[in-house]
Amino acid sequence: MLRIATILLSALAGLAGPASAAQGPCTRQTLQQHAVVVCIARPQAHAIRTLWKDARGTPYGSLSGIASTASPATGPMLFAMNAGMYHPDLTPVGLYIENGTELHRANTNPGPGNFHMRPNGVFYVAGRTAGVMETQRFLKSRIRADFASQSGPMLLIDGKLHPRINGQGTSAKIRNGVGIRADGTAVFVISDEPVTFSAFARMFRDDLKTRNALYFDGSISSLYAPSAGRADRFMPVGPIVAVFGR
């Protein structure tokens, strides 16, 4: 019975098996006693892109639908996940930059929900550098980002938990986000089971050793990662981050 249960859990999680997972950038891990998938992207070795609309101006919506967008300058798409909050029409809630062009302006307005749990932040790629920075600091820095997506809240700020993430919250959801290590490696995480904000933030700080980390979303969190046997299609998504081989 135990063997049958293990097989069923593996199937539900979308596992392709240890061999295939080991060959790609995404691996299954247990962090803070929760099952997660961790995907690694190194800007020097990978092309990291934010994507929203196709050549016709239609939001991709689907993670798997962007696999054919690789340009001659990039290799195959290695993985993709949703990368920021969006309105019902899939328009980004906050700043969105693609190929150096700002397609949606930064949102610094107060409001309800996780996005407005200040400070929120921006995930960006500038040349072969990836980063996560508080929104106001990013805007003041005048970094010329090639790709960027604003979301919120920040999970880690210079190695410290967001001031409102204090371990007392009990709301648990499937969550995803990104953190940046000191060497510039971008670490993307999606939970396989509901987790609290506190547990999710501690994964980035204590287990993955990132200094700054940003929350992308919860409940709708999705991953497309052939090497891990994942092709989530829970519901349409707005901004997407995709990682390609160079």
C-alpha positions as a Markdown table, in Angstrom:
| # | Residue | x | y | z |
|---|---|---|---|---|
| 1 | Met | 0.0 | 0.0 | 0.0 |
| 2 | Leu | 2.9 | 2.4 | 0.8 |
| 3 | Arg | 4.4 | 1.8 | -2.6 |
| 4 | Ile | 1.1 | 2.4 | -4.4 |
| 5 | Ala | 0.6 | 5.7 | -2.4 |
| 6 | Thr | 4.1 | 6.8 | -3.3 |
| 7 | Ile | 3.5 | 6.1 | -7.0 |
| 8 | Leu | 0.2 | 8.1 | -6.9 |
| 9 | Leu | 1.8 | 11.0 | -5.2 |
| 10 | Ser | 4.6 | 11.1 | -7.7 |
| 11 | Ala | 2.1 | 11.1 | -10.6 |
| 12 | Leu | 0.1 | 13.9 | -9.1 |
| 13 | Ala | 3.2 | 16.0 | -8.6 |
| 14 | Gly | 4.1 | 15.5 | -12.3 |
| 15 | Leu | 7.4 | 13.7 | -11.8 |
| 16 | Ala | 9.2 | 12.4 | -14.8 |
| 17 | Gly | 11.6 | 10.4 | -12.6 |
| 18 | Pro | 15.0 | 11.0 | -10.9 |
| 19 | Ala | 17.0 | 10.7 | -14.1 |
| 20 | Ser | 15.1 | 13.3 | -16.1 |
| 21 | Ala | 15.0 | 15.7 | -13.2 |
| 22 | Ala | 18.7 | 15.4 | -12.7 |
| 23 | Gln | 19.4 | 16.4 | -16.3 |
| 24 | Gly | 17.6 | 19.8 | -16.1 |
| 25 | Pro | 17.7 | 23.0 | -14.1 |
| 26 | Cys | 14.7 | 22.0 | -12.0 |
| 27 | Thr | 14.9 | 19.6 | -9.1 |
| 28 | Arg | 12.4 | 18.4 | -6.5 |
| 29 | Gln | 13.5 | 19.2 | -2.9 |
| 30 | Thr | 12.1 | 19.4 | 0.6 |
| 31 | Leu | 12.5 | 22.8 | 2.2 |
| 32 | Gln | 11.1 | 23.8 | 5.6 |
| 33 | Gln | 9.4 | 20.4 | 5.6 |
| 34 | His | 7.5 | 21.1 | 2.4 |
| 35 | Ala | 7.8 | 19.6 | -1.0 |
| 36 | Val | 8.9 | 22.1 | -3.7 |
| 37 | Val | 10.5 | 22.3 | -7.1 |
| 38 | Val | 13.6 | 24.5 | -7.3 |
| 39 | Cys | 14.8 | 25.8 | -10.7 |
| 40 | Ile | 18.2 | 27.4 | -11.2 |
| 41 | Ala | 19.1 | 30.0 | -13.8 |
| 42 | Arg | 22.5 | 31.6 | -14.2 |
| 43 | Pro | 22.5 | 34.7 | -16.3 |
| 44 | Gln | 25.9 | 33.9 | -17.8 |
| 45 | Ala | 24.7 | 30.5 | -19.0 |
| 46 | His | 21.0 | 31.1 | -19.6 |
| 47 | Ala | 18.8 | 33.6 | -21.3 |
| 48 | Ile | 16.2 | 34.8 | -18.8 |
| 49 | Arg | 13.2 | 36.5 | -20.4 |
| 50 | Thr | 9.9 | 38.0 | -19.3 |
| 51 | Leu | 7.1 | 37.3 | -21.7 |
| 52 | Trp | 3.5 | 38.5 | -21.9 |
| 53 | Lys | 2.1 | 38.8 | -25.5 |
| 54 | Asp | 2.9 | 37.0 | -28.7 |
| 55 | Ala | 3.6 | 38.7 | -32.1 |
| 56 | Arg | -0.1 | 39.3 | -32.6 |
| 57 | Gly | -0.4 | 41.1 | -29.3 |
| 58 | Thr | -2.3 | 38.3 | -27.7 |
| 59 | Pro | -1.3 | 37.3 | -24.1 |
| 60 | Tyr | 0.3 | 33.9 | -24.1 |
| 61 | Gly | -1.7 | 32.8 | -21.1 |
| 62 | Ser | -0.2 | 29.3 | -21.3 |
| 63 | Leu | 3.3 | 28.5 | -20.1 |
| 64 | Ser | 3.7 | 25.7 | -22.6 |
| 65 | Gly | 2.6 | 27.9 | -25.5 |
| 66 | Ile | 5.7 | 29.9 | -25.4 |
| 67 | Ala | 8.2 | 27.1 | -26.0 |
| 68 | Ser | 8.4 | 28.0 | -29.7 |
| 69 | Thr | 9.4 | 31.7 | -29.0 |
| 70 | Ala | 13.2 | 31.0 | -28.7 |
| 71 | Ser | 15.1 | 33.3 | -31.0 |
| 72 | Pro | 18.1 | 32.2 | -33.0 |
| 73 | Ala | 20.2 | 33.7 | -30.2 |
| 74 | Thr | 18.9 | 31.3 | -27.6 |
| 75 | Gly | 18.6 | 27.5 | -27.2 |
| 76 | Pro | 15.5 | 25.6 | -26.2 |
| 77 | Met | 13.2 | 26.7 | -23.4 |
| 78 | Leu | 14.2 | 25.0 | -20.2 |
| 79 | Phe | 11.4 | 26.1 | -17.9 |
| 80 | Ala | 8.8 | 28.8 | -17.4 |
| 81 | Met | 6.6 | 30.0 | -14.6 |
| 82 | Asn | 4.1 | 32.8 | -13.9 |
| 83 | Ala | 6.0 | 35.9 | -12.9 |
| 84 | Gly | 3.8 | 38.6 | -11.3 |
| 85 | Met | 0.2 | 39.5 | -10.6 |
| 86 | Tyr | -2.2 | 40.5 | -13.3 |
| 87 | His | -5.8 | 41.7 | -13.9 |
| 88 | Pro | -8.6 | 39.5 | -15.4 |
| 89 | Asp | -7.5 | 40.5 | -18.9 |
| 90 | Leu | -4.0 | 39.3 | -18.1 |
| 91 | Thr | -2.6 | 42.8 | -18.0 |
| 92 | Pro | 0.2 | 43.2 | -15.4 |
| 93 | Val | -0.7 | 44.9 | -12.2 |
| 94 | Gly | 2.7 | 46.6 | -12.0 |
| 95 | Leu | 5.8 | 47.4 | -13.9 |
| 96 | Tyr | 6.5 | 45.2 | -16.9 |
| 97 | Ile | 9.5 | 45.5 | -19.3 |
| 98 | Glu | 10.2 | 43.3 | -22.3 |
| 99 | Asn | 13.1 | 43.6 | -24.7 |
| 100 | Gly | 14.0 | 47.0 | -23.1 |
| 101 | Thr | 10.5 | 48.5 | -23.6 |
| 102 | Glu | 8.3 | 49.4 | -20.7 |
| 103 | Leu | 4.9 | 47.9 | -21.6 |
| 104 | His | 3.2 | 48.7 | -18.3 |
| 105 | Arg | 4.3 | 51.4 | -15.8 |
| 106 | Ala | 5.2 | 50.8 | -12.2 |
| 107 | Asn | 2.4 | 50.7 | -9.6 |
| 108 | Thr | 3.3 | 52.5 | -6.4 |
| 109 | Asn | -0.3 | 53.1 | -5.3 |
| 110 | Pro | -1.6 | 51.8 | -1.9 |
| 111 | Gly | -4.2 | 49.1 | -2.1 |
| 112 | Pro | -5.3 | 45.7 | -0.8 |
| 113 | Gly | -3.8 | 42.3 | -1.3 |
| 114 | Asn | -0.4 | 40.8 | -1.5 |
| 115 | Phe | 0.9 | 43.0 | -4.3 |
| 116 | His | 0.4 | 46.1 | -2.2 |
| 117 | Met | 2.0 | 44.7 | 1.0 |
| 118 | Arg | 4.8 | 47.2 | 1.0 |
| 119 | Pro | 7.6 | 46.9 | 0.2 |
| 120 | Asn | 6.9 | 45.1 | -3.0 |
| 121 | Gly | 9.6 | 44.6 | -5.6 |
| 122 | Val | 10.8 | 44.0 | -9.1 |
| 123 | Phe | 12.5 | 41.0 | -10.7 |
| 124 | Tyr | 14.7 | 42.3 | -13.5 |
| 125 | Val | 17.3 | 41.2 | -16.0 |
| 126 | Ala | 19.9 | 43.7 | -17.3 |
| 127 | Gly | 22.4 | 42.3 | -19.7 |
| 128 | Arg | 23.7 | 39.2 | -18.1 |
| 129 | Thr | 22.7 | 40.3 | -14.6 |
| 130 | Ala | 19.5 | 39.2 | -12.8 |
| 131 | Gly | 18.2 | 40.9 | -9.7 |
| 132 | Val | 15.4 | 41.4 | -7.2 |
| 133 | Met | 15.0 | 44.9 | -5.7 |
| 134 | Glu | 12.4 | 46.8 | -3.7 |
| 135 | Thr | 10.3 | 48.8 | -6.2 |
| 136 | Gln | 11.2 | 52.3 | -5.0 |
| 137 | Arg | 14.9 | 51.4 | -4.9 |
| 138 | Phe | 14.7 | 50.0 | -8.4 |
| 139 | Leu | 13.0 | 53.1 | -9.8 |
| 140 | Lys | 15.6 | 55.3 | -8.1 |
| 141 | Ser | 18.5 | 53.2 | -9.4 |
| 142 | Arg | 17.6 | 53.9 | -13.0 |
| 143 | Ile | 18.8 | 50.4 | -14.0 |
| 144 | Arg | 18.2 | 50.0 | -17.7 |
| 145 | Ala | 16.4 | 46.6 | -17.5 |
| 146 | Asp | 16.0 | 44.5 | -20.6 |
| 147 | Phe | 13.2 | 42.5 | -18.8 |
| 148 | Ala | 11.3 | 43.1 | -15.6 |
| 149 | Ser | 8.2 | 42.3 | -13.7 |
| 150 | Gln | 6.9 | 43.9 | -10.6 |
| 151 | Ser | 5.1 | 41.8 | -7.9 |
| 152 | Gly | 4.7 | 41.7 | -4.2 |
| 153 | Pro | 5.4 | 41.4 | -1.5 |
| 154 | Met | 9.2 | 41.2 | -1.1 |
| 155 | Leu | 10.0 | 38.0 | 0.8 |
| 156 | Leu | 13.6 | 38.9 | 1.7 |
| 157 | Ile | 15.2 | 42.3 | 1.8 |
| 158 | Asp | 19.0 | 42.2 | 2.2 |
| 159 | Gly | 18.8 | 38.9 | 4.0 |
| 160 | Lys | 15.9 | 39.8 | 6.3 |
| 161 | Leu | 12.3 | 38.7 | 6.2 |
| 162 | His | 9.7 | 41.3 | 5.0 |
| 163 | Pro | 8.6 | 43.2 | 8.2 |
| 164 | Arg | 5.1 | 41.9 | 7.9 |
| 165 | Ile | 6.1 | 38.2 | 7.5 |
| 166 | Asn | 6.4 | 37.4 | 11.2 |
| 167 | Gly | 5.5 | 33.7 | 11.4 |
| 168 | Gln | 2.1 | 34.3 | 12.8 |
| 169 | Gly | 0.2 | 34.0 | 9.6 |
| 170 | Thr | -1.8 | 30.8 | 9.1 |
| 171 | Ser | -2.9 | 31.2 | 5.4 |
| 172 | Ala | -1.3 | 28.4 | 3.4 |
| 173 | Lys | -1.4 | 28.3 | -0.4 |
| 174 | Ile | 0.6 | 26.9 | -3.3 |
| 175 | Arg | 3.1 | 29.7 | -3.9 |
| 176 | Asn | 5.9 | 30.7 | -6.2 |
| 177 | Gly | 8.7 | 33.3 | -6.3 |
| 178 | Val | 12.3 | 34.1 | -7.1 |
| 179 | Gly | 15.4 | 34.8 | -5.1 |
| 180 | Ile | 18.9 | 36.0 | -6.0 |
| 181 | Arg | 22.1 | 34.6 | -4.5 |
| 182 | Ala | 25.2 | 36.6 | -3.9 |
| 183 | Asp | 26.8 | 35.2 | -7.1 |
| 184 | Gly | 23.9 | 36.4 | -9.2 |
| 185 | Thr | 22.2 | 33.0 | -9.6 |
| 186 | Ala | 18.4 | 33.3 | -9.9 |
| 187 | Val | 16.6 | 30.7 | -7.8 |
| 188 | Phe | 12.9 | 30.1 | -8.8 |
| 189 | Val | 10.7 | 28.1 | -6.4 |
| 190 | Ile | 7.2 | 26.7 | -6.6 |
| 191 | Ser | 5.7 | 24.7 | -3.8 |
| 192 | Asp | 4.0 | 21.4 | -4.4 |
| 193 | Glu | 1.7 | 21.8 | -1.4 |
| 194 | Pro | 0.2 | 24.8 | 0.5 |
| 195 | Val | 2.7 | 26.8 | 2.5 |
| 196 | Thr | 2.5 | 29.9 | 4.6 |
| 197 | Phe | 4.3 | 33.2 | 3.7 |
| 198 | Ser | 6.7 | 32.6 | 6.6 |
| 199 | Ala | 7.7 | 29.1 | 5.6 |
| 200 | Phe | 8.1 | 30.2 | 2.0 |
| 201 | Ala | 10.3 | 33.2 | 2.8 |
| 202 | Arg | 12.5 | 31.1 | 5.1 |
| 203 | Met | 13.1 | 28.6 | 2.2 |
| 204 | Phe | 14.8 | 31.4 | 0.3 |
| 205 | Arg | 16.7 | 32.7 | 3.4 |
| 206 | Asp | 17.7 | 29.6 | 5.3 |
| 207 | Asp | 17.7 | 26.8 | 2.7 |
| 208 | Leu | 18.6 | 28.5 | -0.6 |
| 209 | Lys | 20.8 | 31.2 | 0.8 |
| 210 | Thr | 19.4 | 34.1 | -1.3 |
| 211 | Arg | 19.7 | 37.7 | -0.1 |
| 212 | Asn | 16.7 | 39.2 | -1.8 |
| 213 | Ala | 13.5 | 37.3 | -2.8 |
| 214 | Leu | 10.2 | 38.3 | -4.4 |
| 215 | Tyr | 6.8 | 36.6 | -4.2 |
| 216 | Phe | 5.2 | 36.0 | -7.6 |
| 217 | Asp | 1.7 | 34.7 | -6.7 |
| 218 | Gly | -0.3 | 32.0 | -5.0 |
| 219 | Ser | -3.0 | 29.5 | -5.8 |
| 220 | Ile | -2.5 | 30.0 | -9.6 |
| 221 | Ser | 1.2 | 29.3 | -9.3 |
| 222 | Ser | 2.3 | 27.2 | -12.3 |
| 223 | Leu | 5.4 | 25.6 | -13.7 |
| 224 | Tyr | 6.4 | 24.3 | -17.2 |
| 225 | Ala | 9.6 | 22.2 | -16.9 |
| 226 | Pro | 10.0 | 19.3 | -19.2 |
| 227 | Ser | 13.0 | 18.0 | -17.3 |
| 228 | Ala | 10.8 | 17.7 | -14.2 |
| 229 | Gly | 7.8 | 16.3 | -16.1 |
| 230 | Arg | 5.7 | 19.4 | -15.3 |
| 231 | Ala | 3.3 | 21.2 | -17.7 |
| 232 | Asp | 0.8 | 22.9 | -15.4 |
| 233 | Arg | -2.3 | 24.4 | -17.0 |
| 234 | Phe | -4.4 | 25.4 | -14.1 |
| 235 | Met | -5.6 | 28.7 | -15.5 |
| 236 | Pro | -4.4 | 31.5 | -17.9 |
| 237 | Val | -1.6 | 33.6 | -16.5 |
| 238 | Gly | -0.3 | 37.1 | -17.3 |
| 239 | Pro | 3.4 | 37.9 | -17.0 |
| 240 | Ile | 5.7 | 34.9 | -17.5 |
| 241 | Val | 9.4 | 34.3 | -16.9 |
| 242 | Ala | 11.0 | 31.8 | -19.2 |
| 243 | Val | 14.6 | 30.5 | -19.2 |
| 244 | Phe | 16.3 | 29.4 | -22.3 |
| 245 | Gly | 19.7 | 27.8 | -23.0 |
| 246 | Arg | 22.2 | 30.0 | -24.6 |
